[in-house]
């Protein structure tokens, strides 16, 4: 079955994908908040972070609940940050793009799980300079299961494993050298492990472009952050830049590499 069989199929599955993505965007945002606040991700119902009010089903409708409540908690009247509907909207769009790129395949499901992990670690890194090992483990396990389900040749699996080891080990070596030269931490351990996991999904060329693109995005993010908050911390989370670059390469890596190489 393919979503491209007819216009009706495309519209139907596109709407389902966006709705499902928005629901999972809400869950992933909640999971990220709980991770950074020491709460269990799997236990306990969703609640207001200010007053602890347990949310009812009508308060859990992605995007619309925030709009209908005008960004306020129904119990205490506390302000609900715009981050909530934004994360739901963004991940809904990401899920839709993933479906359009990979169709109804095991590859689509595997890559969507990777996007889920990238999304959570982006939020935790922004909140608490934290890239959870659990996200990286889930992504690695999803890659392995996906490779087995798709009956990926062992040669291709070996190439992906070597790419992960090469970039993880190589960036670790560069990081240790920079640490010694600068007399401070230059790159977090979570960032290094994230690059290694990217190697599994993107291969050598894709991960190489991810490294370059993440540096560009990181510089832009740091400049924007400095401009918005001149007196803030000098350190900035690099995980979101890596995650954004990896997601871009995952979805559109082939045309981007082709375009870039055509310049030469």
PADRENGU-74018 format. One line per field, with one value per atom (N, C-alpha, C): atom name; x, y, z. Coordinates in steps of 0.02 Angstrom, whole numbers, m for minus. Layout:
atome: [CA;...]
east: [X;...]
north: [Y;...]
up: [Z;...]
REM end
This chain:
atome: [N;CA;C;N;CA;C;N;CA;C;N;CA;C;N;CA;C;N;CA;C;N;CA;C;N;CA;C;N;CA;C;N;CA;C;N;CA;C;N;CA;C;N;CA;C;N;CA;C;N;CA;C;N;CA;C;N;CA;C;N;CA;C;N;CA;C;N;CA;C;N;CA;C;N;CA;C;N;CA;C;N;CA;C;N;CA;C;N;CA;C;N;CA;C;N;CA;C;N;CA;C;N;CA;C;N;CA;C;N;CA;C;N;CA;C;N;CA;C;N;CA;C;N;CA;C;N;CA;C;N;CA;C;N;CA;C;N;CA;C;N;CA;C;N;CA;C;N;CA;C;N;CA;C;N;CA;C;N;CA;C;N;CA;C;N;CA;C;N;CA;C;N;CA;C;N;CA;C;N;CA;C;N;CA;C;N;CA;C;N;CA;C;N;CA;C;N;CA;C;N;CA;C;N;CA;C;N;CA;C;N;CA;C;N;CA;C;N;CA;C;N;CA;C;N;CA;C;N;CA;C;N;CA;C;N;CA;C;N;CA;C;N;CA;C;N;CA;C;N;CA;C;N;CA;C;N;CA;C;N;CA;C;N;CA;C;N;CA;C;N;CA;C;N;CA;C;N;CA;C;N;CA;C;N;CA;C;N;CA;C;N;CA;C;N;CA;C;N;CA;C;N;CA;C;N;CA;C;N;CA;C;N;CA;C;N;CA;C;N;CA;C;N;CA;C;N;CA;C;N;CA;C;N;CA;C;N;CA;C;N;CA;C;N;CA;C;N;CA;C;N;CA;C;N;CA;C;N;CA;C;N;CA;C;N;CA;C;N;CA;C;N;CA;C;N;CA;C;N;CA;C;N;CA;C;N;CA;C;N;CA;C;N;CA;C;N;CA;C;N;CA;C;N;CA;C;N;CA;C;N;CA;C;N;CA;C;N;CA;C;N;CA;C;N;CA;C;N;CA;C;N;CA;C;N;CA;C;N;CA;C;N;CA;C;N;CA;C;N;CA;C;N;CA;C;N;CA;C;N;CA;C;N;CA;C;N;CA;C;N;CA;C;N;CA;C;N;CA;C;N;CA;C;N;CA;C;N;CA;C;N;CA;C;N;CA;C;N;CA;C;N;CA;C;N;CA;C;N;CA;C;N;CA;C;N;CA;C;N;CA;C;N;CA;C;N;CA;C;N;CA;C;N;CA;C;N;CA;C;N;CA;C;N;CA;C;N;CA;C;N;CA;C;N;CA;C;N;CA;C;N;CA;C;N;CA;C;N;CA;C;N;CA;C;N;CA;C;N;CA;C;N;CA;C;N;CA;C;N;CA;C;N;CA;C;N;CA;C;N;CA;C;N;CA;C;N;CA;C;N;CA;C;N;CA;C;N;CA;C;N;CA;C;N;CA;C;N;CA;C;N;CA;C;N;CA;C;N;CA;C;N;CA;C;N;CA;C;N;CA;C;N;CA;C;N;CA;C;N;CA;C;N;CA;C;N;CA;C;N;CA;C;N;CA;C;N;CA;C;N;CA;C;N;CA;C;N;CA;C;N;CA;C;N;CA;C;N;CA;C;N;CA;C;N;CA;C;N;CA;C;N;CA;C;N;CA;C;N;CA;C;N;CA;C;N;CA;C;N;CA;C;N;CA;C;N;CA;C;N;CA;C;N;CA;C;N;CA;C;N;CA;C;N;CA;C;N;CA;C;N;CA;C;N;CA;C;N;CA;C;N;CA;C;N;CA;C;N;CA;C;N;CA;C;N;CA;C;N;CA;C;N;CA;C;N;CA;C;N;CA;C;N;CA;C;N;CA;C;N;CA;C;N;CA;C;N;CA;C;N;CA;C;N;CA;C;N;CA;C;N;CA;C;N;CA;C;N;CA;C;N;CA;C;N;CA;C;N;CA;C;N;CA;C;N;CA;C;N;CA;C;N;CA;C;N;CA;C;N;CA;C;N;CA;C;N;CA;C;N;CA;C;N;CA;C;N;CA;C;N;CA;C;N;CA;C;N;CA;C;N;CA;C;N;CA;C;N;CA;C;N;CA;C;N;CA;C;N;CA;C;N;CA;C]
east: [42;0;44;22;59;12;34;m8;m16;26;24;m21;m60;m105;m160;m183;m236;m233;m266;m267;m303;m357;m393;m350;m310;m264;m213;m187;m136;m165;m225;m256;m272;m300;m320;m260;m209;m151;m111;m113;m79;m111;m178;m213;m201;m203;m191;m120;m72;m2;6;m24;m17;m50;m110;m145;m105;m80;m41;23;55;116;102;45;29;18;m16;m26;40;84;149;193;184;220;203;140;118;151;151;181;256;290;363;382;343;355;347;295;283;340;363;417;481;495;555;551;492;484;494;466;472;544;580;650;691;682;721;698;639;613;612;644;651;587;538;477;478;437;432;396;423;391;330;332;280;224;236;186;157;94;63;29;m27;m64;m36;m52;m29;m60;m21;m45;m17;m48;m23;43;97;160;161;110;108;66;6;m38;m48;m25;m32;m100;m144;m210;m204;m237;m236;m280;m252;m287;m340;m397;m452;m441;m479;m470;m478;m525;m535;m479;m438;m380;m318;m325;m268;m272;m317;m323;m266;m222;m164;m185;m149;m157;m222;m279;m344;m359;m338;m350;m317;m256;m220;m256;m281;m317;m383;m422;m486;m479;m425;m414;m375;m360;m323;m257;m225;m159;m158;m213;m218;m241;m218;m241;m312;m357;m427;m434;m385;m390;m362;m299;m266;m261;m275;m270;m200;m152;m82;m71;m22;m8;26;0;30;75;140;185;164;180;164;205;254;294;250;196;154;121;82;53;106;161;213;247;261;292;243;179;129;124;124;121;183;241;304;311;295;304;250;191;140;165;197;225;283;325;381;356;304;275;247;213;186;242;295;351;385;389;420;378;312;268;274;274;280;346;398;465;474;448;463;403;343;282;266;220;199;246;305;357;387;424;462;514;541;591;560;498;464;456;435;425;492;544;610;635;630;654;610;546;502;521;539;563;626;670;731;712;663;641;611;575;549;606;658;716;751;760;791;750;684;640;645;644;648;715;770;835;847;814;817;786;729;694;732;758;794;860;892;954;942;887;869;852;819;796;851;892;937;1006;1025;1090;1100;1048;1048;1026;1067;1048;1041;980;970;998;1033;1058;1000;943;885;863;866;847;894;959;1008;1003;988;981;920;864;803;815;850;865;908;959;1003;966;923;885;835;804;758;794;855;894;907;926;940;878;822;760;737;743;723;765;830;875;855;836;816;750;702;636;641;686;694;744;771;820;878;904;961;1022;1057;1118;1168;1202;1249;1305;1321;1374;1352;1288;1263;1259;1239;1237;1307;1356;1425;1450;1432;1453;1424;1360;1328;1361;1377;1411;1480;1516;1582;1577;1525;1514;1502;1461;1447;1510;1549;1612;1662;1666;1714;1698;1635;1617;1616;1591;1592;1662;1706;1775;1815;1804;1841;1824;1759;1738;1759;1760;1786;1859;1899;1970;1979;1941;1946;1924;1872;1846;1899;1932;1983;2042;2060;2114;2094;2032;2009;2002;1982;1977;2045;2097;2164;2188;2174;2197;2160;2094;2053;2049;2071;2068;1996;1951;1881;1846;1786;1749;1726;1742;1722;1659;1647;1589;1567;1502;1475;1477;1478;1478;1416;1359;1297;1299;1332;1339;1379;1433;1476;1437;1401;1362;1306;1279;1227;1255;1315;1346;1357;1375;1385;1320;1264;1199;1179;1195;1180;1215;1275;1311;1272;1234;1194;1140;1107;1051;1072;1125;1142;1203;1241;1301;1356;1410;1469;1455;1430;1419;1366;1310;1256;1277;1317;1340;1392;1434;1482;1446;1394;1355;1318;1298;1265;1312;1375;1425;1434;1442;1452;1391;1332;1271;1256;1271;1258;1303;1365;1409;1382;1355;1325;1264;1221;1161;1180;1231;1253;1278;1317;1341;1283;1235;1177;1136;1127;1089;1123;1190;1228;1224;1228;1224;1155;1104;1035;1024;1048;1040;1077;1136;1175;1140;1109;1075;1012;976;914;928;985;1002;1077;1098;1170;1205;1168;1198;1189;1166;1154;1218;1211;1268;1304;1370;1408;1397;1387;1376;1308;1304;1240;1233;1172;1162;1173;1216;1231;1186;1155;1111;1057;1020;968;994;1054;1083;1099;1127;1142;1077;1026;963;929;930;900;936;1002;1042;1029;1026;1014;944;894;826;823;857;858;892;948;983;943;908;867;812;779;722;742;794;812;887;920;992;1015;982;1003;1001;945;945;993;1002;1049;1121;1140;1207;1217;1167;1172;1179;1139;1143;1211;1236;1300;1358;1359;1414;1410;1349;1343;1375;1384;1416;1489;1519;1589;1598]
north: [m60;0;62;112;175;234;286;346;382;364;397;363;313;277;322;367;413;476;528;590;581;540;526;492;443;409;458;502;549;597;623;669;634;573;537;522;490;471;533;585;647;677;678;705;661;595;549;559;566;575;640;694;757;752;723;717;673;617;572;607;644;681;733;767;818;786;728;692;671;643;622;682;738;798;820;814;829;781;716;667;677;691;699;761;814;875;861;823;803;759;712;667;707;756;797;836;863;902;856;796;750;726;716;695;748;810;864;882;858;872;809;755;695;656;663;624;566;515;457;475;451;465;420;359;310;308;338;334;404;405;468;502;535;570;640;668;736;786;835;883;952;1001;1069;1074;1100;1103;1154;1197;1249;1228;1202;1186;1111;1070;998;972;1015;995;941;884;829;849;844;867;818;844;803;792;744;731;793;837;895;946;939;982;954;896;862;859;896;897;941;912;951;1016;1068;1134;1168;1134;1165;1179;1134;1145;1210;1221;1283;1344;1339;1395;1409;1356;1365;1392;1373;1397;1462;1488;1552;1550;1492;1485;1488;1468;1470;1403;1386;1326;1338;1288;1295;1295;1268;1263;1325;1341;1396;1460;1456;1516;1534;1492;1505;1502;1540;1543;1480;1452;1393;1418;1404;1430;1409;1452;1437;1378;1357;1299;1238;1231;1172;1164;1214;1205;1206;1241;1244;1176;1141;1075;1026;1033;989;1003;1066;1085;1062;1075;1059;984;944;872;843;875;853;862;918;931;884;870;824;753;732;666;663;717;720;718;756;756;688;654;587;539;543;499;515;578;597;576;575;558;482;443;372;326;355;317;269;223;176;116;125;74;66;11;3;58;81;134;198;211;270;265;206;197;203;171;175;246;283;352;398;381;421;413;352;341;383;386;426;500;524;593;606;556;562;573;533;538;605;627;692;749;742;794;799;742;742;770;747;771;845;869;941;981;959;994;989;929;921;960;964;1001;1076;1099;1170;1187;1141;1154;1145;1093;1074;1051;1069;1047;972;935;862;826;777;731;662;639;576;516;473;411;368;372;331;347;411;430;399;400;372;296;264;191;170;205;190;199;253;265;209;187;134;67;52;m10;m9;50;57;46;71;61;m14;m49;m120;m160;m147;m183;m167;m102;m83;m118;m124;m158;m231;m263;m333;m342;m298;m303;m290;m244;m228;m274;m322;m369;m333;m284;m246;m291;m290;m331;m315;m367;m357;m309;m305;m258;m186;m171;m104;m88;m138;m129;m116;m152;m143;m74;m48;19;71;62;109;107;46;38;71;63;93;169;195;267;294;258;279;279;226;221;274;286;334;405;425;493;500;449;452;456;411;411;471;490;547;613;624;686;685;625;620;641;618;637;712;740;813;851;827;859;858;801;797;844;849;895;968;986;1054;1069;1019;1028;1048;1013;1027;1096;1114;1179;1237;1229;1283;1282;1227;1219;1221;1195;1190;1140;1118;1071;1104;1073;1102;1069;1006;970;919;916;869;797;752;681;660;690;675;694;750;771;721;696;647;583;559;497;508;568;583;579;605;599;526;485;413;381;398;370;395;458;485;444;418;376;315;286;227;242;299;316;349;388;430;407;360;338;390;377;421;490;491;556;596;563;599;628;590;614;670;664;717;783;781;841;864;817;835;874;852;888;959;967;1034;1078;1050;1089;1107;1061;1075;1131;1135;1190;1257;1258;1320;1340;1291;1305;1325;1293;1309;1381;1404;1473;1522;1505;1549;1552;1494;1491;1529;1522;1557;1632;1655;1727;1754;1716;1738;1740;1689;1685;1742;1759;1814;1880;1888;1951;1959;1904;1907;1913;1885;1887;1900;1964;1980;1961;1960;1946;1873;1831;1761;1721;1656;1611;1607;1600;1592;1523;1472;1405;1401;1362;1352;1279;1252;1181;1169;1121;1105;1050;1013;958;978;1033;1053;1065;1093;1105;1039;991;926;891;895;862;892;958;990;971;970;951;878;834;763;752;787;780;803;858;884;835;805;757;692;673;613;619;678;688;708;749;776;773;723;718;709;664;649;710;746;806;861;866;917;901;837;817;826;808;816;889;931;1004;1031;1011;1038;1017;952;928;957;974;1004;1073;1106;1172;1168;1108;1101;1067]
up: [0;0;0;m38;m42;m35;m4;3;m63;m112;m177;m227;m205;m250;m276;m235;m256;m214;m237;m199;m133;m133;m72;m20;m41;4;33;m10;12;65;52;99;165;160;221;265;236;276;297;257;277;339;340;399;461;451;506;534;488;509;549;526;562;631;634;698;746;721;763;786;741;760;812;808;858;926;927;990;1020;978;1003;1021;986;1004;1075;1093;1162;1211;1194;1238;1245;1190;1192;1231;1225;1263;1338;1354;1424;1449;1407;1426;1440;1396;1406;1471;1486;1549;1609;1606;1662;1672;1617;1623;1658;1640;1670;1741;1760;1828;1871;1848;1889;1900;1855;1860;1812;1826;1783;1718;1663;1598;1588;1614;1600;1652;1710;1764;1778;1799;1818;1759;1774;1722;1711;1653;1638;1686;1706;1755;1742;1771;1766;1805;1775;1810;1868;1870;1922;1983;1970;2027;2036;1988;1994;1972;1946;1923;1869;1880;1831;1772;1712;1653;1630;1612;1586;1511;1480;1409;1365;1382;1339;1346;1398;1406;1374;1342;1312;1236;1207;1134;1106;1067;1042;1008;1022;992;1013;1002;1013;1087;1132;1203;1225;1203;1221;1194;1132;1102;1137;1151;1183;1254;1288;1357;1358;1299;1293;1330;1327;1357;1433;1464;1538;1565;1624;1659;1683;1673;1693;1769;1805;1877;1913;1899;1936;1895;1831;1789;1770;1788;1771;1696;1673;1602;1578;1523;1491;1434;1436;1385;1314;1266;1196;1170;1208;1189;1178;1216;1212;1143;1119;1052;997;1008;957;947;1002;996;963;978;947;872;854;783;746;775;741;731;783;774;730;728;680;609;595;528;513;563;553;536;570;556;485;465;398;346;357;310;306;363;364;323;329;289;215;197;127;97;138;113;106;154;156;145;138;123;181;170;222;222;252;251;320;330;392;399;343;345;374;355;382;458;482;554;591;564;596;601;546;546;588;593;636;710;729;798;811;762;768;777;739;746;815;842;911;960;953;999;991;930;917;948;944;970;1046;1079;1153;1176;1147;1170;1154;1102;1087;1145;1168;1222;1288;1303;1367;1366;1308;1304;1310;1281;1288;1360;1394;1462;1514;1505;1560;1537;1475;1448;1457;1438;1449;1386;1365;1311;1343;1355;1392;1353;1389;1358;1333;1368;1348;1277;1258;1189;1139;1154;1107;1103;1160;1160;1120;1130;1092;1017;998;928;899;937;913;907;955;953;894;883;827;760;755;694;682;735;729;710;745;730;659;640;572;520;532;485;477;533;530;494;508;476;400;381;310;275;314;288;253;288;262;256;200;193;247;271;326;307;242;221;234;220;232;307;346;418;445;419;441;424;364;345;393;411;458;527;550;614;613;559;553;550;517;515;585;624;692;735;729;768;746;681;655;679;673;693;769;804;876;903;879;902;878;815;788;823;834;867;941;971;1040;1043;995;994;984;938;927;989;1022;1082;1138;1147;1200;1185;1121;1102;1115;1098;1109;1183;1222;1294;1323;1300;1326;1303;1241;1214;1247;1257;1283;1359;1390;1462;1489;1449;1470;1423;1444;1402;1338;1282;1217;1189;1208;1181;1232;1244;1294;1270;1318;1300;1263;1279;1245;1171;1156;1086;1046;1076;1042;1029;1078;1069;1017;1015;965;894;884;818;799;848;835;812;845;826;757;742;675;621;637;589;570;617;602;551;558;515;449;451;394;355;382;347;350;314;318;288;226;192;228;246;280;347;384;449;441;390;376;362;322;309;371;413;476;521;525;565;540;474;445;456;442;448;521;567;638;663;637;657;633;572;546;587;600;640;711;738;806;812;763;763;757;714;706;770;801;863;919;923;975;965;902;888;905;888;903;978;1013;1086;1120;1095;1123;1112;1054;1039;1081;1093;1131;1206;1229;1300;1308;1300;1302;1367;1422;1487;1509;1464;1481;1482;1494;1498;1430;1433;1371;1341;1384;1359;1324;1273;1240;1220;1221;1204;1130;1114;1044;1017;1062;1041;992;1004;957;886;880;814;780;818;789;769;812;798;736;730;672;608;611;552;534;584;572;542;568;541;469;454;386;338;360;318;312;365;363;311;309;265;194;189;123;108;137;130;58;22;m47;m92;m96;m139;m115;m49;m23;m43;m37;m56;m131;m170;m243;m262;m230;m244;m226;m167;m144;m190;m207;m249;m320;m342;m410;m415;m356;m356;m378;m372;m389;m458]
REM end
